[in-house]
C-alpha cells in the first residue's frame, strides 16, 4: 500500500510539475518524489529526505545558474562593446561549461534530475540583459553578474557546509574559489564599464 501511495504522489507531483513551466521547480519536484520513494516513513527517514531535498535544490538551482552563465556569456561575448564585458563573458563560458559538465556527471551519479532549461528567474535575467543594446547591455550584464556571483558564493559556501552528500559538499567547496574569482573580476570591471556613456 505504501508503494502505491508513493507512486501515486510521484505521479501527482509530475502532473502538477507539468502545469508549471519553471524547469527548476519541475526538476526539484521530480527529485522530491524520488526522495519520498527512497526514504522510510520514520523520523530518520524524514531527516534523510530533508537532507536529500536540500542537496537536490542546491544542484537544480546551480544547474540553471550555470546554464545562464554559459548562454548569456556567449551572447554578450558576441555583442559586447567593452573589452571588460567581452573578457568576462568569455571567462564565464569557459569556466561554467567545465563546471556544468561536472555538475551533470554528479547529478547522474546521484540519480538526480536537473532542469533542462533555465528556471524562470534566470530566463528573466537572460531576457533583461539581451534586450539591451550597446553599452547599456554591457552595463546590465555586469550588474547582473555582480548580483549573481554574490548569491553564488553564498549558496556554494553554504552547500559546502550543509550538503548531506559528501560528493555534493566537495563539488560546492571546489567551486567556491572559482566563483569568488569571478566575483572579484566583475567587482573590478564594473565601475570602468559603468563610467562609459
C-alpha positions, -999 to 999 in steps of 0.1 A, spaced: 0 0 0 28 24 9 45 18 -25 12 26 -42 8 58 -23 44 68 -31 38 61 -67 5 80 -67 21 110 -50 50 109 -75 25 108 -104 5 138 -89 38 157 -85 47 151 -121 13 162 -133 15 193 -111 50 200 -123 38 198 -159 14 227 -151 44 248 -141 68 260 -168 97 266 -144 123 239 -153 140 242 -119 107 236 -100 99 206 -122 133 191 -115 130 197 -78 96 181 -77 109 150 -96 137 147 -71 114 151 -41 93 123 -54 124 101 -57 134 111 -21 99 102 -9 101 68 -26 137 61 -13 132 70 24 113 51 51 83 68 68 102 72 101 118 101 119 152 92 105 136 88 70 121 123 73 156 137 82 172 118 53 145 131 29 150 167 41 188 164 35 182 149 1 158 178 -7 184 204 3 211 187 -19 187 184 -48 176 220 -45 212 232 -45 221 212 -76 190 222 -96 195 259 -89 232 256 -96 224 239 -129 201 266 -140 226 293 -129 254 275 -148 233 274 -180 226 311 -176 263 319 -173 271 300 -205 242 312 -226 244 348 -215 282 347 -218 280 335 -254 255 362 -264 274 390 -246 308 379 -259 294 382 -294 279 416 -289 298 434 -261 313 468 -269 336 470 -239 367 448 -236 358 442 -199 323 427 -207 337 407 -236 365 393 -214 342 385 -185 317 368 -208 343 346 -224 356 336 -189 320 327 -179 316 305 -210 349 287 -203 346 282 -166 309 274 -164 310 250 -193 335 229 -173 316 233 -141 283 224 -158 298 191 -171 310 182 -136 275 191 -122 257 169 -148 281 139 -141 275 143 -103 237 145 -108 237 114 -130 258 96 -103 233 106 -76 203 98 -98 191 134 -95 170 152 -122 184 186 -134 165 213 -152 168 211 -190 161 248 -195 166 280 -175 145 285 -144 121 314 -146 144 338 -126 174 330 -148 153 333 -180 143 368 -169 179 378 -164 188 365 -199 159 384 -214 167 416 -195 203 417 -205 200 406 -241 172 431 -248 196 460 -241 219 474 -268 254 487 -269 270 500 -237 237 495 -218 239 458 -225 274 456 -211 264 476 -180 233 455 -174 253 423 -179 280 432 -154 253 444 -129 235 411 -131 268 391 -129 278 410 -98 245 402 -81 245 366 -94 281 359 -82 274 374 -48 245 349 -44 265 320 -59 294 325 -35 270 324 -6 250 294 -19 280 273 -27 297 282 6 265 272 24 263 239 4 300 231 11 289 230 48 253 220 48 250 194 20 245 159 34 261 141 5 299 142 6 303 144 -32 279 173 -34 296 190 -5 330 186 -23 316 199 -56 304 230 -38 336 235 -19 357 231 -51 337 258 -69 337 285 -42 372 298 -51 363 300 -88 331 318 -81 350 342 -57 375 349 -85 345 357 -108 331 380 -82 364 398 -77 368 402 -115 333 417 -120 337 439 -90 369 454 -105 354 457 -141 320 471 -134 330 507 -124 350 512 -156 321 500 -177 295 520 -157 316 551 -164 312 548 -201 285 566 -220 
